[in-house]
Amino acid sequence: MTDITQPAAILALGREKSARRGHPWVFSGALARLEGSPEPGGPIVVRSADGHRIGVAAYSPSSQISLRFWSFDPDEVIDTAFFLARLDRAIAWREAQGLDPMGQRDADSALRLLHAEADGLPGVTCDRYGRYLVIQLSSAGAEWARAMILEALRTRFPDHAVLERSDVDSRVKEGLPQRTGMLAGEAPAGPITIREGDCRFLVDILAGHKTGFYLDQAPNRARLAALSKGKRVLNVFSYTGGFGIAAGVAGAADVLHVDSSGPALALMADSAALNGLDPARARALEGNAFEILRKLRDKAESFDLIVLDPPKLAANASQVAKASRAYKDMMLWGLKLCRAGGHVAAFSCSGNVDAALFRRIAADAAADAGREVRVVDQLGSGRDHPSLLAFPEGDYLKGLLLSPM
């Protein structure tokens, strides 16, 4: 049983409804008062206004999200055994989905091992790249539990090196410093190689975007690669070339990668060479993607498949309007550059831009482009990036596969 002296958070009257439905966050405005002296990030029992215990959460005094639930069992003890059980549950889920979380079938495979709230671990993500685990701790609770999380990972993956990439902006909102470094094992000498289907990719886990690669796009890379054979492909916001490399391996006639980062494009070229692709079929343009899209249109260029996968454009609600204009602009030019019967895959990883809004933006772009456009499919992240029905905020990646007529 939970110690009765444990600190408690008392919710305002009627503010327990979302928690009762399984939502893992409680915002500061829903918090009536605290009892006891909770430590930053430490576990705290959550009670409704009438005294009923709801669960155990991590307390964050600096964030607008004051409480993040570890468990809706108020008697749950938050210790190393808890994190090991959560890790085992995450592994079992992925195995049940036909994935290879332990790397037993392919030691060079990569996937998300722990996906924060969706795996019952708010603020905790862990990606496995071959024999490296890359963890990101983005909340006060995750920081408080850092040693226990590491112990759980080392118990199940004793032969893996562990790298921390807690260099995300959200830590600032939690009152935490950003931090990176090896927690176990030796750092790689440079980019490491992972395998995804028929492709091999070079990944910079030490300094690359996110934890090094966009693992959430794995099923979409495979889906679009299947449309690429013999086609001319434009990969915009290409980063290190994921979509374009997959298209090239699948037999694309020509791939043009567009990104603002020279180092990312250099790693793309190395990955292309690793896969035996002709450099003439894996070309790169460095610069502002929106300007390059306009220039390609001015040159009357056209493509059979266009991928538009920008970084997060709306970090908060106040940026949604500006982001919507940017999404519309990229889709407008993408649709103008696409041949009739071809495909445009447009993505947003901004959680503040929901799927309904993204579709409306696409419709506005199609109207302004003067194109009649079919929706072939709605796209999202892979099964290693699950989402909770009670937590739509976690369903951040959305995409549309469009075909202009």
C-alpha positions in Angstrom: 0.0 0.0 0.0 1.1 3.6 -0.6 2.5 5.3 2.5 -0.2 7.6 3.9 2.4 10.3 4.5 3.2 10.5 0.8 2.5 13.9 -0.7 -0.8 14.4 -2.4 -2.2 16.6 -5.1 -5.8 17.6 -4.7 -7.7 18.5 -7.9 -10.2 21.3 -8.2 -13.9 20.3 -8.1 -14.9 18.5 -11.3 -11.3 18.5 -12.8 -10.8 14.8 -12.3 -12.9 13.8 -15.3 -10.1 13.5 -17.9 -8.0 11.5 -15.5 -10.9 9.1 -14.9 -10.9 8.6 -18.7 -7.2 7.8 -18.7 -5.7 11.1 -19.8 -2.2 11.1 -18.4 -1.8 14.9 -17.9 -3.1 17.4 -15.3 -2.6 21.1 -16.0 -1.7 23.6 -13.3 -5.2 25.2 -13.6 -6.8 21.9 -12.5 -4.7 21.7 -9.3 -6.4 23.0 -6.2 -3.7 22.5 -3.7 -0.8 20.3 -2.6 -0.5 18.3 0.7 2.9 17.6 2.1 6.2 18.6 0.4 6.6 16.8 -3.0 10.0 17.0 -4.6 10.3 18.1 -8.2 9.7 15.1 -10.4 8.9 12.9 -7.4 5.8 10.7 -7.2 2.6 12.1 -5.7 -0.8 10.6 -5.0 -3.6 12.4 -6.9 -7.0 12.9 -5.3 -10.2 14.3 -6.5 -11.8 17.2 -4.6 -14.0 14.7 -2.7 -10.9 12.8 -1.5 -11.0 9.8 -3.8 -7.5 8.6 -4.9 -7.1 8.5 -8.6 -3.5 7.4 -9.2 0.2 8.2 -8.8 1.8 10.9 -10.9 5.1 12.7 -11.3 5.0 16.3 -9.9 6.5 19.2 -12.0 6.5 22.6 -10.2 7.9 24.4 -13.2 5.7 23.2 -16.1 2.1 24.1 -17.0 1.6 20.3 -16.9 1.8 19.9 -13.2 1.1 16.2 -13.0 1.9 13.3 -15.4 0.5 10.0 -14.3 2.8 7.0 -13.9 -0.2 4.8 -12.9 -3.9 5.0 -12.3 -3.5 2.6 -9.5 -3.0 4.8 -6.4 -1.1 2.0 -4.6 1.5 1.6 -7.3 5.1 1.9 -6.0 7.3 3.8 -8.5 10.6 2.0 -8.2 13.0 0.1 -10.5 10.6 -2.9 -10.6 7.9 -0.5 -11.9 10.1 0.7 -14.8 11.2 -2.9 -15.6 7.6 -4.0 -15.7 6.8 -1.1 -18.0 9.7 -1.9 -20.3 8.7 -5.6 -20.4 5.2 -4.6 -21.3 6.5 -2.3 -24.1 8.7 -5.1 -25.5 5.8 -7.6 -25.3 3.5 -5.2 -27.2 6.0 -4.8 -30.0 6.6 -8.5 -30.3 2.9 -9.0 -30.5 2.8 -6.6 -33.4 5.4 -8.6 -35.3 8.2 -6.2 -34.5 11.7 -7.1 -33.3 12.3 -5.0 -30.2 15.2 -7.0 -28.9 17.0 -7.1 -32.3 16.9 -10.9 -32.2 16.1 -11.4 -35.9 18.2 -8.5 -37.1 20.9 -7.0 -34.9 21.1 -3.9 -37.2 17.4 -3.1 -37.1 16.1 0.0 -35.4 12.8 1.0 -33.7 11.2 2.9 -30.9 11.4 0.9 -27.7 9.6 3.2 -25.3 7.1 5.8 -26.5 6.4 8.0 -23.5 2.8 8.2 -22.5 1.7 5.5 -24.9 3.9 3.1 -23.0 2.9 4.4 -19.6 6.1 6.4 -19.2 5.5 10.1 -19.6 8.5 12.0 -20.7 10.5 8.8 -21.5 11.5 7.8 -25.0 14.0 5.2 -26.0 15.1 4.2 -29.5 17.1 1.1 -30.3 19.6 1.5 -33.1 21.3 -1.9 -33.5 23.3 -2.3 -30.3 22.8 1.3 -29.1 19.9 2.5 -26.9 19.3 6.3 -27.2 17.1 7.6 -24.4 15.5 11.0 -24.1 14.1 12.2 -20.7 11.9 15.3 -21.3 10.0 15.7 -18.0 10.8 16.3 -14.3 9.4 12.9 -13.5 11.6 11.2 -16.1 14.6 13.1 -14.7 13.7 12.0 -11.2 13.6 8.4 -12.3 16.7 8.5 -14.5 18.8 6.0 -12.5 15.9 3.5 -12.3 15.1 3.8 -16.0 18.8 3.2 -16.8 18.9 0.2 -14.5 15.8 -1.3 -16.2 17.3 -0.9 -19.6 20.6 -2.4 -18.6 18.8 -5.4 -17.1 17.1 -6.3 -20.3 19.8 -5.0 -22.7 23.1 -5.7 -20.9 25.2 -5.8 -24.1 23.9 -2.5 -25.4 25.6 0.9 -25.1 23.2 3.6 -23.8 23.4 7.2 -25.0 21.3 10.0 -23.4 20.0 12.7 -25.8 18.1 14.9 -23.3 18.7 17.9 -25.4 15.1 18.8 -26.2 13.5 22.2 -25.6 10.7 20.8 -23.4 13.3 20.3 -20.6 13.6 24.1 -20.3 9.8 24.3 -19.6 10.4 21.6 -16.9 13.1 23.7 -15.3 15.7 21.2 -16.3 19.1 21.7 -18.1 19.7 20.0 -21.4 22.1 17.1 -21.3 23.7 14.5 -23.5 26.3 11.8 -23.0 27.0 8.1 -22.8 25.5 6.4 -19.8 26.9 2.9 -20.5 29.3 1.6 -23.1 31.4 3.4 -25.6 30.3 6.2 -27.9 30.4 5.3 -31.7 33.3 6.8 -33.6 30.9 8.3 -36.1 27.6 7.5 -37.8 26.3 4.0 -37.3 24.6 1.7 -39.8 21.0 0.5 -39.4 18.9 -1.7 -41.6 15.3 -1.0 -42.6 13.8 -3.5 -45.1 16.1 -3.6 -48.1 17.8 -0.3 -47.1 20.8 0.6 -45.0 21.0 4.0 -43.5 23.8 5.9 -41.8 22.6 7.5 -38.6 24.3 10.1 -36.4 22.9 9.2 -33.0 25.3 11.7 -31.2 24.1 14.9 -32.9 21.4 14.1 -35.4 17.8 15.3 -35.3 15.6 13.7 -32.5 17.6 10.6 -31.6 19.4 10.5 -34.9 16.7 9.4 -37.4 13.0 9.6 -38.1 12.0 6.1 -37.0 8.3 7.0 -36.9 8.3 7.3 -40.7 9.5 3.7 -41.4 6.1 2.3 -42.7 5.7 5.4 -44.8 9.1 5.0 -46.4 8.1 1.5 -47.3 4.7 2.6 -48.7 6.2 5.3 -50.9 9.1 3.2 -52.0 6.6 0.8 -53.5 5.3 3.6 -55.7 8.8 4.7 -56.8 10.1 2.1 -59.4 11.0 3.9 -62.6 9.7 7.2 -61.2 11.1 10.7 -60.8 11.1 11.5 -57.1 11.4 14.8 -55.2 12.3 14.5 -51.5 11.8 17.8 -49.8 13.0 18.5 -46.3 15.0 15.4 -46.9 17.3 15.5 -43.8 19.6 12.5 -44.4 17.6 11.2 -47.3 15.3 8.5 -45.7 12.5 8.6 -48.2 14.7 9.2 -51.2 17.2 6.5 -50.3 14.3 4.0 -49.9 12.9 5.2 -53.3 16.3 4.7 -54.9 16.7 1.2 -53.6 13.2 0.4 -54.9 14.3 1.4 -58.4 13.4 5.1 -58.8 14.7 6.5 -62.0 15.9 9.7 -60.3 15.7 11.2 -56.8 16.3 14.9 -56.0 16.9 15.6 -52.2 16.2 19.1 -50.9 17.3 20.3 -47.5 18.9 23.3 -45.8 21.6 21.3 -44.0 24.8 20.5 -45.9 25.9 17.9 -43.4 22.6 16.1 -43.6 22.9 16.0 -47.4 26.4 14.7 -47.1 25.2 11.9 -44.9 22.5 11.2 -47.5 25.2 10.9 -50.2 27.1 8.4 -48.0 24.0 6.4 -47.4 23.2 6.4 -51.1 26.7 5.0 -51.7 26.3 2.4 -49.0 23.2 1.1 -50.9 25.1 1.1 -54.2 23.1 3.9 -55.7 24.4 5.9 -58.7 25.2 9.4 -57.5 23.5 10.7 -60.6 20.2 9.1 -59.2 20.7 10.6 -55.8 21.2 14.3 -56.4 21.0 17.0 -53.7 20.0 20.7 -53.6 21.0 22.6 -50.5 18.9 25.7 -49.5 15.5 27.0 -48.4 12.9 24.3 -49.4 10.1 26.8 -50.1 12.4 28.9 -52.4 13.7 25.8 -54.2 10.1 24.5 -54.8 9.3 27.8 -56.5 12.4 27.7 -58.6 11.7 24.2 -59.7 8.2 25.3 -60.8 9.7 28.3 -62.7 11.9 25.8 -64.6 8.8 23.8 -65.5 10.2 20.7 -63.6 7.7 17.9 -62.8 7.9 14.7 -60.7 5.9 11.5 -60.3 6.3 11.3 -56.5 6.9 14.3 -54.2 7.6 13.9 -50.4 7.0 16.9 -48.2 8.2 16.1 -44.7 9.1 19.4 -42.8 10.3 19.6 -39.2 7.8 20.7 -36.6 6.3 24.1 -37.7 4.0 24.7 -34.7 5.7 24.2 -31.3 2.7 25.6 -29.5 -0.9 26.8 -30.2 0.2 30.4 -30.9 2.2 29.2 -33.9 -0.6 27.3 -35.6 -1.8 30.1 -37.9 1.8 30.7 -39.2 2.4 27.0 -39.6 -0.8 26.5 -41.5 0.3 29.1 -44.1 3.6 27.3 -44.5 1.9 23.9 -44.9 -0.4 25.3 -47.5 2.5 26.9 -49.4 4.5 23.6 -49.5 1.5 21.6 -50.6 0.5 24.2 -53.2 3.9 24.0 -54.9 4.1 20.3 -54.4 0.8 19.8 -56.2 1.9 22.2 -59.0 5.1 20.2 -59.5 3.4 16.7 -59.5 2.4 15.1 -62.8 -1.2 14.0 -63.3 -1.7 10.6 -61.7 1.4 11.0 -59.6 1.6 11.2 -55.8 2.3 13.9 -53.2 2.9 12.7 -49.7 2.6 15.6 -47.2 3.3 15.3 -43.5 3.0 17.3 -40.3 4.7 16.4 -37.0 3.2 19.3 -35.2 0.9 18.0 -32.5 -1.0 21.3 -32.4 -2.1 20.8 -36.0 -4.6 18.0 -36.0 -5.6 15.8 -38.8 -8.8 17.6 -39.6 -7.0 21.0 -39.9 -4.2 19.4 -42.0 -6.7 18.1 -44.4 -8.5 21.5 -44.7 -5.1 23.1 -45.4 -4.5 20.5 -48.2 -7.9 21.2 -49.7 -7.1 25.0 -49.8 -3.8 24.3 -51.4 -5.4 22.1 -54.1 -8.0 24.8 -54.8 -5.3 27.5 -55.2 -3.2 25.1 -57.4 -6.2 24.6 -59.6 -5.9 20.8 -59.3 -8.5 18.2 -58.6 -6.9 15.9 -56.1 -7.8 12.4 -54.8 -6.9 11.3 -51.2 -5.2 8.0 -51.6 -4.6 7.4 -48.0 -4.1 9.0 -44.5 -0.7 8.2 -43.1 0.7 8.0 -39.5 3.5 6.6 -37.5 4.4 2.9 -37.2 3.3 0.4 -34.6 6.4 1.0 -32.5 5.0 4.5 -32.0 1.6 3.6 -30.5 -1.0 6.2 -29.4 -3.5 6.2 -26.6 -7.2 6.6 -27.4 -7.5 8.9 -24.3 -4.5 11.0 -25.3 -5.0 12.5 -28.7 -2.1 14.9 -28.1 0.3 12.0 -28.5 -0.9 11.3 -32.0 1.4 13.9 -33.5 2.4 12.6 -36.9 -0.2 12.8 -39.6 0.2 12.6 -43.4 -1.8 12.6 -46.6 -1.0 10.7 -49.7 -2.6 12.7 -52.5 -2.9 12.1 -56.2 -3.6 15.1 -58.5 -5.7 14.4 -61.5 
